[in-house]
Amino acid sequence: MKNRPKILTIAGFDPSGGAGILADIKTIEANKCLGFAVCTANTIQNENEFVSPNWITEKEVFAQLEVLMKIHTFDYVKIGLISSFEFLRKINSKLITQIPSLKIIWDPILSASAGFDFKHDLSELKTVLKDVYMITPNWNEIKQLSDKTDAIETATYLAQYTNVYFKGGHHPTTKGKDYLFFDGKVNVFNPKKKVNYEKHGSGCVFSSALTSNLAKKYPVVKACLRSKSYMYKFLNSTPTLLGTHK
């Protein structure tokens, strides 16, 4: 592809490279798109242990965003680790105001696979979702996005406000069974290949792959299937928690 679609990721910096903006950029580039990044936090972690997030101030995050958007236009933005829903609402508002046609893919990172929970005020959630094109929670995260106890019920509830790709890596009975709530319909993607290894940052990688395939103008269902296929290769790429991108 001669002119690669430009994709912006807004997320945290993970020194291990398995998650956050490093993983996002690796994935975006491997999927033949051009990656740009705004950093929201310098995290202290490796692929096994999460110590703490060192949040970058809102002023500095917006400064990074503004200097990029002076000369670059993005059709798709992927958002990951954010300090609060209120701050996410501000970011969404700025992006949509400047580029009304822009589509935001939000991967709601509410806990770190290396061990850490992020607390957010659910009262801000509906306002956040109105500017988001799609969210990509996993089985554990989706339960934290409402007061409902059933994950599918929560996904159905969230689908009233935005499109939902519900990742099934933590599915309690069928690992890898995903659900897409899009345009009033529910598509179920059953696992078709064996996954031999777990990976740190797999949620970041999937959402970045999905953003890339959407930016390449694939229809939504096909973009989801291509991204799921990419994930099989990534998850099976190494026997360690850190995967490789091809």
N, C-alpha and C positions, 0 to 999 in steps of 0.2 A: 504494500500500500504506500504510494508515493507521498501523499499528504496525510499523515497520521492524525486522527482526532486528538485534540488536546483535552486532557482530563486533569482536574485539580483534586488533590486529596487534602483534607484538613483533619489532622490526627496527631497523635503523640509520637515521640521518638523512642523507639525500643533499641537499646544498644546491641541486642543480640541479632537484630535484623529479621527476626521471625515474625514480628507483628508491627503495627503502626506504619508510619510513613515509609520506612525502608521496604517493608514487605509490600505495601501498596504500589510503590514505584516499580519494584521488581516485577510484580504481576502485570501492571499496566503496560510496561515495556515489552514483556514476554507476549502479551496479547496484541502487540503491534499498534499501540497507541502511544502518545507522547505525554509523559507524566510531569506534573508540577506539584509542589507541596507547600503547605503552610503548617507550621508546627504549633501544637497547643500545649505540649508538656514535654519536659525532658524526664523520662522515667528512669528510676533506678531499678534495674531488673536484669535477669538473664532468662533463658528459656525455662528454667526450673523454679525460679523464685522472683516474686514481685515485692519490692521493698516499699517504694513510695512513688507518687507522681509529683514532680516539681512543676506546678502550673505556670505557664507563661501568661503574663498579664493580658487582659482583654485589649488594652491599648496596643500592645506589641503584636498580638494576633491580627488585629485589624490593619496595623501598619504593613505586615507581611502581605496581607490580602490586597490592600490598596495598590501597592507598588506593582504587583503582578497584573492586576486588572487594568492598570494604565495602558498596557500594550498587548494584553492577551485576552481573548474571549473564549469562554468555555460553554459548551452545550450541556456537559454533565459534570457534577461535582460529587465526590464521595466524601462523607463525613464519618469519622470514627470517634476517638476519645475526646470528650468535651467535659469541661468542669461542671456544667449545670445545664438543665433544660432552658433556663432563662437566657444563658449565653448563647445556646444553640439557636434560640428564637431570634436573637439579635443578628447572628451570622446569616441565618436563612433570609431574614428581612433585607439585609444589605445585598445579598446575592440576587434575590428576586427583583429588588428595586432596580439594580443596575442591568440585569439581564432577565427580563420577564419570562422568556421562553426556556430558561435554564431548568434542568431537572436535577433534583438532589436525591442521592441514594444515601440513606442513613443507616449505618451499622451500629445499633445501640449497645455500646460496650458498657455494661453495667457491672461486670466482674471480669477479672483477669484470670486467664487459664493458669497462670503461675501462682495465683492465690491472692486476691484482693477484691473487695466489693466497693463500688462507687454508689453513693447515695444521691438520689435526685428527687425533686419535688414533682409528684405526679399531677399536681394541679396545673402545671404548665404544658402538659403533654398534648392536649387537643390543639392548643395554639401552635405548637411546634409542628404537628403532623399536617396541618393545612397547607404548609409550604413544601412538604416533602413528597416526592414522586413515589418512592418505595422505601420500605424499611426491611432489614434482613436480620431479625433476631434469631437466636438459637433457642433450644428447648428450655434452657435455664433462664435466659434473659427475658423471654416473653412473659414469664410468670411475674416478673417485676414491673411490668408495664400496665398492670391493672390490679384491682383487688379481687379478681376472679381466681379461682383455684385450678380450673381446667385450662390447659394450654390451648387447645383448639378453640374453646369458647373465647379465650382472650384474643386469639388471632382473628376470629370472626368479628369481634368487637372493634379491634383496631382497623379492620378492613372497611369500616364505615367512613374512615377519615383519610386513608391512604392505601396504596397497594402494599401487600405484605408477601415477602418471600420468607417462609418459616423453615429454617434450616434444621435438618433432622439428625445431626451428628450425635445428639444426646437423646434421641428418641428412645423411650423406655422399652419398647417391644421390637421395633424394626429400625435398627440403626441405619441412618442414611436415607430414611424416608422423609422427603421434603414436601411442603405444600406451598402453592402459589395462589394467593387471593388477588385476582386481577380482573378488573372490569366486570365485577359482579359474579365472577365464576371462580371455582376452585379447581386447580389442577394438582394432581398428586404425582410426584416423581419418585418411583420406587428405586431402591438401589439395584444396579445392574452388574456391578463389578465388586470384587472383594477389596476391602481396604485393609491393608496389613499393618499399618502403623498410624499412631496418633501424631498430630503436629501442633506445635505452638503457633498461634496466630492464624489458624485455619479460617476463622471467621473473617478476618481482615482480607485474606487472600480471596475468599469467595466473593465478597462484596466488591472488591476491586476488579475481579474478573467479570462479574456481572455488569458493572459500570462500563467496562471496556467494550463488552459485546453489545450493550445498548448504544454506546457512542458510535459503534460501527454500523448502526442502523439495522441490526437484526430484529425481527419481530420478538416480542417479549418472551414468549414460550421458547423459541429457538435460542434466544440469548441465555435463558436459564439453563437449558440443556447443554449448551456449549460450555457454560461456566461450571456445571456439575462435572462434565467430562474433564475439564482442566483440573478440577479438584482431585479426581481419582489419580491423575498423573502426579500431582503435587504430593498427595498423601503417601503414595507408594514410592516416591523418588529416593528416599533414604530410610534407614532403620532408626534414625535419631529423631528428636523433636524438631529439628531444623530441616526443612525441605529445600529442594532446589527447583528453579523455575526454568522451563524450556519453551 
